[in-house]
Amino acid sequence: MQKKKRLIQISTILIFTGILGIFSIWNALAPKETVSWNENRTLAPAPDLSPSHIFGGRFDDDFETWFSDHYMNRDFWIELKSMIRRGMLAIENNDIYYAKEERLVSRFASADQTVLDSNAETILTFAEEHNVTPNILLVPTAAWGASSTLPAGHWDLDQEAMLGELADTFDGTNYIPILKYLPQDPALYFRTDHHWNEKGAWHGYEAICAEVLHKEPNAFRYEDASSSFCGTMYSKSGAFWTKPDMIRTIIPETPVSAVTTLDDGTKLDGVYNPARLAEKDQYTYYIDGNHAREDIHTDVNNGRTAVIVKDSYSHILVPYLSTEYEDLILIDLRYYHAPVSDLLGSNSDLYFIYSLDNFASDPNLAFLR
Amino acid sequence: MVFSSLTFLYAYLPIVLAVYFLVPMRWRNFVLLIVSLFFYGWGEPVYVLIMIASIIINWLFGRAIGNTRKDHRDQAKRYLILCMVFNLTLLGFFKYWDFLAENLNALGLMFIRPLHLGLPIGISFYTFQTMSYPIDLYRFDTDPQESLVSFGAYVCMFPQLIAGPIVRYTDIARQLNSRIITMDGFYEGIRRFMAGLCKKVLLANNAGQVYEAIAALPAAQQSAATAWIGAICYTFQIYYDFSGYSDMAIGMGKMLGFDFLENFNYPYISKTITEFWRRWHMSLSFWFRDYVYIPLGGNRHGFRRQILNIMIVWLLTGFWHGASWNFVLWGVFYGIVLILEKLFLLKWLKKAPDWIGHVYTMILVILNWMIFANTDLAKGFAYIGAMFGGCGRLADGLTLYYLRDNLVLLVICAIAATPIAKTKWNFLRSSKGEYLMPLVTAAGLIACTAFIVDASYNPFLYFRF
């Protein structure tokens, strides 16, 4: 009896002190990363050891931030935490649902009514002042599209109702009734990212053809560009066991050539940047991701211009739209604060293309003028 | 530096344990003093000087009281009063000056101004601890500590420095001078520390996130049932946070060879509020009983005086928790309930079935936590309003979501709040189950590490775009 007790005691003590000791040493010796791939951010720098900092009152917090940012095998711990949550039958981690079919879907549980109202007001005022009829495309997120895969007990805002209310708000503009064209189908959204995918965007294009361009859509085919896309939902959920997504190139059956000019003057051949496929966020393959302004010139000789005020949901639409316009100007109001009205001409269509959750929370539309 | 941080677990603690056990016994109080001052200075590089001053001054007063208490009672009493004034001024100045100034200013009296000094960490705990020493000396309950180092080690001993339990000098006086460290003690210490760490990291932090999410909901979404889930989560959070911290303190005390008194004894199984306060934060209740209630006369001067004494103690208890009106209200509320219980409720509850007592106690405790949780009184009352259907709905899909998402967490929290772990139902206590202890220790430590690392996980994703 005494022997058994000693055995348990000794092994517990060895395990406890062993883990503390070995992990401490391992952690002290492990090479320090500077960037966290999954978090897409630079990790905290080593704290400054000057006396003024040490006695400045923030030293302990800074040290802890640095120490935990660089704790060895960071991704292992993040994934383990996500696994434990799943093991405890939680249906989300960091507000990302563990959905069926290895799908990760962002919860859409809150909208800022003030932001929503003021965004709508901004657009209506702009339309009136400049006497244009904007085409407004608001895309429901995967919390709607993939709701059939969401775990029992999920709760999200009613996006259909929100879109319906916005249709009334935007009476007098060309508000595109996206739900008429976009079926509620998980396959139209990435599994590991918060964007719609090329199939979802096709329905967006179809809607634009019917409601704005009044023509039949062009024909496209798809080619796999990458099979290793681990999107934002993958990173945020910590569910690193999820298999990666596919990124596809959208190719018009009737070839169109295009040149994309980024805001720093760099020119891309076409509407893709293949170099981006080597990075973490492969969605930036489409028109090189976020820029204040991008200009795309195509050989569609129709003299028409699309001015698109947008978030990144529009990026995957551009390959489709670039077969319909000779020029496309994409504006991101987070960075572009010059007058958008200066870009409008007699042959231009004005679009506002946002995901619904973003439209209900992004205050940057206030920069529209 | 909190115990549930990576810096503490994977830098400070291993080094401290190694040094502590490598030096000979007679050096250990000195080591303890130095590492504790470092621990305190890490978070309070300036206020550590106040701590050092407090140690020296209380030690000197202790000597003076020790020298005079026998033959010059009046002189000893004067020293005691001076010492109390010093400690209370320290606490009063740092903790209550701004509160006093702001309230006076609000009344139009501008002769003092808020200073916006930071509150030294743990000052409420360590001033109460140091005060126990001269009082007990004066009462002949203990003898003066000859060694300044040992006294310093007592005051700032890192396990209980910042969040209790409030250890009275008499309780560890003997161990301070000589203690034996056994394998039994170290093993028990690890078990206790791990229980505390898991309570804090796995239960309290997660329950706290649920409460915060629910409290932040727009009022229209706070259905009655959702608000109750939030309040219950806060109730779990504060218990597992605080008792987890006490467990870690007691556990590390055992590793170092000290036996601290228990601080919690399953408070949520109480059948009356009187019982609740015998089980919740016991070291504080005992402190107020021994150093305030009884010296005021306790129940020895008639019932009216007793009621006054109870109200004084509970006003102070509330105020001790924070310089803000919600804490005062929280304490006064308990004072009133305790008086009502003394008057007639206890008799009634004794006759009633047990479950009535449990429900009565928990409802009062939960509601009062909502006052405690919100320094903004209006917010606290609004939340309580929501718990009684303020938004017009009893429950909705969101209620189901929080229940579903946190079901296992809530069940574990509920079970762990009962003494079931001390019965034969706990497999780890059976003779076969005990073999799992090393594994459970490893699993607990690794799981806690994962949650602590994850707390710093901050994906910067342009998620919205």
Interface residues (C-beta under 8 A of the other chain):
Chain A: K4 R6 I8 Q9 I10 S11 T12 I13 L14 I15 F16 T17 I19 L20 G21 F23 S24 N27 A28 N38 E39 N40 R41 I54 F55 G57 F59 D60 F63 E64 T65 F67 S68 D69 Y71 R74 W77 I78 L80 K81 S82 I84 M88 L89 A90 I91 E92 N94 S106 A109 S110 P151 A152 G153 H154 W155 H194 T232 S235 K236 G238 D281 N290 D311 S312 D332 R334 D357 N358 S361 D362
Chain B: M1 S5 L6 T7 L9 Y10 A11 L13 P14 I15 L17 A18 W42 G43 P45 V46 G118 M183 D184 F186 Y187 I190 R191 M194 L217 P218 G397 L398 L400 Y401 L403 R404 D405 N406 L407 V408 L409 S431 E434 Y435 M437 P438 L439 T441 A442 L445 I446 A447 T449 A450 F451 I452 V453 D454 A455 S456 Y457 N458 P459 F460 L461 Y462 F463 R464 F465
